[in-house]
């Protein structure tokens, strides 16, 4: 396997640097996140620093793991070890004659990248926290529920899953509309834990599949091409399947013990890292998570953390 260190370089204005591969190289003419081969025995961060200095004339000041992506081309197997670089010195320019561009996150999907670069775009566009709402309860509880959601959004939550399994369709529809309106005011995206058809009909930002429903789909659900598609996973098989059907990200649980499921076997961080390393999509750690675990999730290959109680304002 060819081990490649790659950088998602984010400027102070939030734009991301991409470079065009020379035509004579493998996948030539496509855009990519800059980097290069890790030499035998070389530390990946050292390799990244060396490559960025050679290619762009910059020195890395701060970087953290973003995502690892295994990929098999017809003629080679590659492991993209991607780091988010958000501080550097020097002026980035194409020292090897390559064209470079700084793009807003929203512009990235418009460019042609090699296949394994696509999950990097997803990882950049996703936040480090994913709030799963508690059950909203009966109608009379909804004002309090919406007020608490507002509090969480004011504290920086930008990705929300509305989980309301106890509500029937007639009750879910008006609540989802109100939750969506609150999320829109804060620039947050809302996923619905329901069937894809319901999420599409209600016009929210995405759909979240439970693990059972995930395994019933053999391809990405029709109509979700412009929505976020997420899935709950507990095993290696489910996590691989989420990637196969084209999910944008997954939740992997339980990483640690939770109050809601006492005594349930947990994955632990090392097993979480093993499973995430084989995934081709961003993965959030779920189960006993708090915001204090975000850095730990990053170091074990995760996108960040997902949680209910610890991210839900009291």
JOTA-V23769 format. One record per residue. RES is the residue in one letter. PHI is phi in whole degrees, 0 to 359 (none if undefined). PSI is psi in degrees with one decimal (none if undefined). Layout:
res=RES phi=PHI psi=PSI
res=RES phi=PHI psi=PSI
This chain:
res=X phi=none psi=132.4
res=X phi=278 psi=116.7
res=X phi=268 psi=117.8
res=X phi=241 psi=128.9
res=X phi=268 psi=126.7
res=X phi=232 psi=154.3
res=X phi=236 psi=129.9
res=X phi=262 psi=97.1
res=X phi=270 psi=116.9
res=X phi=250 psi=122.3
res=X phi=280 psi=173.9
res=X phi=299 psi=-26.0
res=X phi=269 psi=5.8
res=X phi=87 psi=-5.2
res=X phi=282 psi=156.7
res=X phi=242 psi=140.7
res=X phi=270 psi=131.9
res=X phi=231 psi=158.9
res=X phi=227 psi=150.6
res=X phi=266 psi=130.3
res=X phi=290 psi=135.6
res=X phi=302 psi=147.6
res=X phi=298 psi=-28.5
res=X phi=278 psi=-7.4
res=X phi=269 psi=166.1
res=X phi=303 psi=131.8
res=X phi=64 psi=29.8
res=X phi=299 psi=144.0
res=X phi=92 psi=-18.7
res=X phi=275 psi=161.4
res=X phi=271 psi=155.5
res=X phi=208 psi=167.4
res=X phi=269 psi=124.5
res=X phi=296 psi=154.9
res=X phi=160 psi=-160.8
res=X phi=183 psi=-175.1
res=X phi=293 psi=137.4
res=X phi=274 psi=121.8
res=X phi=287 psi=153.9
res=X phi=305 psi=129.2
res=X phi=79 psi=-0.5
res=X phi=272 psi=137.8
res=X phi=293 psi=138.4
res=X phi=296 psi=-37.8
res=X phi=290 psi=-34.9
res=X phi=295 psi=-41.1
res=X phi=297 psi=-41.3
res=X phi=297 psi=-46.0
res=X phi=300 psi=-42.4
res=X phi=297 psi=-46.1
res=X phi=295 psi=-41.5
res=X phi=291 psi=-32.8
res=X phi=293 psi=-43.9
res=X phi=291 psi=-40.9
res=X phi=275 psi=-37.2
res=X phi=238 psi=-11.2
res=X phi=73 psi=29.5
res=X phi=238 psi=156.0
res=X phi=244 psi=129.6
res=X phi=288 psi=130.4
res=X phi=257 psi=-41.7
res=X phi=215 psi=131.9
res=X phi=212 psi=152.9
res=X phi=220 psi=156.5
res=X phi=299 psi=140.3
res=X phi=248 psi=-56.6
res=X phi=194 psi=146.7
res=X phi=249 psi=134.1
res=X phi=230 psi=109.6
res=X phi=278 psi=138.5
res=X phi=210 psi=140.4
res=X phi=246 psi=114.4
res=X phi=275 psi=166.5
res=X phi=302 psi=-30.3
res=X phi=247 psi=0.9
res=X phi=194 psi=160.4
res=X phi=242 psi=132.7
res=X phi=232 psi=142.4
res=X phi=243 psi=111.2
res=X phi=272 psi=113.8
res=X phi=258 psi=97.5
res=X phi=259 psi=132.0
res=X phi=240 psi=142.6
res=X phi=272 psi=118.9
res=X phi=255 psi=113.8
res=X phi=241 psi=9.8
res=X phi=207 psi=130.3
res=X phi=204 psi=163.4
res=X phi=246 psi=155.5
res=X phi=100 psi=170.4
res=X phi=252 psi=115.9
res=X phi=293 psi=127.3
res=X phi=206 psi=158.6
res=X phi=283 psi=91.2
res=X phi=291 psi=-19.8
res=X phi=254 psi=18.2
res=X phi=85 psi=2.5
res=X phi=282 psi=148.2
res=X phi=282 psi=136.2
res=X phi=234 psi=154.5
res=X phi=216 psi=147.7
res=X phi=256 psi=123.2
res=X phi=235 psi=148.4
res=X phi=291 psi=153.1
res=X phi=305 psi=-37.0
res=X phi=292 psi=-19.6
res=X phi=274 psi=-20.4
res=X phi=303 psi=-43.4
res=X phi=297 psi=-13.3
res=X phi=279 psi=-9.1
res=X phi=256 psi=151.8
res=X phi=272 psi=116.9
res=X phi=243 psi=157.9
res=X phi=300 psi=150.9
res=X phi=310 psi=-43.6
res=X phi=288 psi=-8.2
res=X phi=280 psi=-18.7
res=X phi=300 psi=-43.1
res=X phi=297 psi=-23.6
res=X phi=296 psi=-40.9
res=X phi=298 psi=-43.5
res=X phi=300 psi=-44.6
res=X phi=297 psi=-38.4
res=X phi=292 psi=-32.9
res=X phi=274 psi=-11.3
res=X phi=264 psi=143.3
res=X phi=282 psi=178.4
res=X phi=268 psi=-1.2
res=X phi=227 psi=138.3
res=X phi=231 psi=109.9
res=X phi=274 psi=127.1
res=X phi=255 psi=121.5
res=X phi=287 psi=149.8
res=X phi=288 psi=169.2
res=X phi=301 psi=132.2
res=X phi=285 psi=-18.0
res=X phi=78 psi=-168.8
res=X phi=290 psi=170.1
res=X phi=306 psi=-38.4
res=X phi=293 psi=-16.5
res=X phi=271 psi=-9.1
res=X phi=296 psi=-39.3
res=X phi=303 psi=-42.5
res=X phi=294 psi=-39.9
res=X phi=300 psi=-47.0
res=X phi=293 psi=-35.0
res=X phi=294 psi=-40.3
res=X phi=292 psi=-38.1
res=X phi=299 psi=-43.6
res=X phi=303 psi=-41.0
res=X phi=298 psi=-44.9
res=X phi=297 psi=-39.3
res=X phi=292 psi=-36.4
res=X phi=296 psi=-26.0
res=X phi=272 psi=5.5
res=X phi=112 psi=-1.2
res=X phi=294 psi=131.9
res=X phi=232 psi=5.8
res=X phi=218 psi=122.4
res=X phi=229 psi=137.0
res=X phi=249 psi=120.1
res=X phi=275 psi=113.2
res=X phi=246 psi=106.8
res=X phi=224 psi=63.3
res=X phi=293 psi=-24.4
res=X phi=280 psi=-9.6
res=X phi=265 psi=140.9
res=X phi=279 psi=175.0
res=X phi=299 psi=-38.4
res=X phi=297 psi=-34.2
res=X phi=275 psi=-33.7
res=X phi=296 psi=-40.5
res=X phi=302 psi=-53.2
res=X phi=293 psi=-34.1
res=X phi=293 psi=-44.9
res=X phi=301 psi=-38.9
res=X phi=297 psi=-41.2
res=X phi=290 psi=-41.8
res=X phi=296 psi=-40.9
res=X phi=297 psi=-40.5
res=X phi=297 psi=-41.7
res=X phi=296 psi=-43.9
res=X phi=297 psi=-42.3
res=X phi=299 psi=-37.6
res=X phi=299 psi=-27.4
res=X phi=253 psi=8.3
res=X phi=71 psi=24.2
res=X phi=262 psi=153.1
res=X phi=258 psi=141.3
res=X phi=245 psi=126.4
res=X phi=251 psi=145.2
res=X phi=252 psi=128.2
res=X phi=276 psi=85.1
res=X phi=197 psi=-174.1
res=X phi=292 psi=151.9
res=X phi=304 psi=-36.6
res=X phi=297 psi=-38.7
res=X phi=292 psi=-43.9
res=X phi=298 psi=-41.8
res=X phi=296 psi=-44.6
res=X phi=295 psi=-34.3
res=X phi=276 psi=-10.3
res=X phi=73 psi=25.7
res=X phi=280 psi=-177.3
res=X phi=277 psi=-16.8
res=X phi=185 psi=179.4
res=X phi=228 psi=141.5
res=X phi=245 psi=121.3
res=X phi=266 psi=134.2
res=X phi=291 psi=164.9
res=X phi=298 psi=-36.7
res=X phi=294 psi=-47.3
res=X phi=293 psi=-35.2
res=X phi=307 psi=-47.6
res=X phi=287 psi=-11.1
res=X phi=275 psi=-11.6
res=X phi=261 psi=132.2
res=X phi=256 psi=-1.7
res=X phi=203 psi=171.9
res=X phi=299 psi=131.9
res=X phi=304 psi=136.8
res=X phi=300 psi=136.1
res=X phi=92 psi=-4.8
res=X phi=260 psi=10.5
res=X phi=301 psi=-33.4
res=X phi=259 psi=5.8
res=X phi=255 psi=161.0
res=X phi=285 psi=136.1
res=X phi=239 psi=119.9
res=X phi=236 psi=161.8
res=X phi=212 psi=144.4
res=X phi=271 psi=131.6
res=X phi=227 psi=149.8
res=X phi=230 psi=-13.1
res=X phi=227 psi=166.5
res=X phi=298 psi=-39.7
res=X phi=299 psi=-44.6
res=X phi=293 psi=-39.0
res=X phi=294 psi=-41.8
res=X phi=296 psi=-41.8
res=X phi=296 psi=-36.2
res=X phi=300 psi=-39.9
res=X phi=291 psi=-37.6
res=X phi=297 psi=-40.9
res=X phi=277 psi=-2.2
res=X phi=89 psi=27.5
res=X phi=297 psi=148.9
res=X phi=279 psi=-29.6
res=X phi=197 psi=169.0
res=X phi=224 psi=159.2
res=X phi=252 psi=136.6
res=X phi=238 psi=124.8
res=X phi=208 psi=167.2
res=X phi=272 psi=132.6
res=X phi=282 psi=-44.0
res=X phi=229 psi=170.4
res=X phi=294 psi=147.0
res=X phi=234 psi=155.4
res=X phi=291 psi=-28.1
res=X phi=283 psi=-21.4
res=X phi=227 psi=65.8
res=X phi=296 psi=138.6
res=X phi=83 psi=-4.8
res=X phi=287 psi=135.3
res=X phi=302 psi=141.9
res=X phi=244 psi=160.1
res=X phi=283 psi=-42.4
res=X phi=78 psi=162.4
res=X phi=292 psi=-35.6
res=X phi=293 psi=-42.5
res=X phi=291 psi=-37.7
res=X phi=303 psi=-44.7
res=X phi=296 psi=-40.5
res=X phi=298 psi=-46.1
res=X phi=290 psi=-40.9
res=X phi=294 psi=-33.6
res=X phi=297 psi=-25.5
res=X phi=269 psi=-3.1
res=X phi=273 psi=148.1
res=X phi=257 psi=8.4
res=X phi=228 psi=158.5
res=X phi=299 psi=145.6
res=X phi=228 psi=127.6
res=X phi=266 psi=142.6
res=X phi=276 psi=130.9
res=X phi=230 psi=142.7
res=X phi=114 psi=99.1
res=X phi=73 psi=21.1
res=X phi=269 psi=147.1
res=X phi=226 psi=172.1
res=X phi=300 psi=-25.5
res=X phi=292 psi=-15.0
res=X phi=268 psi=-0.1
res=X phi=299 psi=-48.5
res=X phi=298 psi=-37.1
res=X phi=295 psi=-41.3
res=X phi=299 psi=-43.3
res=X phi=302 psi=-46.1
res=X phi=291 psi=-15.4
res=X phi=252 psi=20.0
res=X phi=90 psi=6.0
res=X phi=271 psi=159.5
res=X phi=286 psi=-32.0
res=X phi=162 psi=-148.6
res=X phi=236 psi=150.5
res=X phi=241 psi=143.4
res=X phi=197 psi=161.8
res=X phi=257 psi=-77.6
res=X phi=296 psi=-41.4
res=X phi=288 psi=-19.5
res=X phi=255 psi=-2.2
res=X phi=262 psi=118.7
res=X phi=296 psi=142.4
res=X phi=266 psi=none
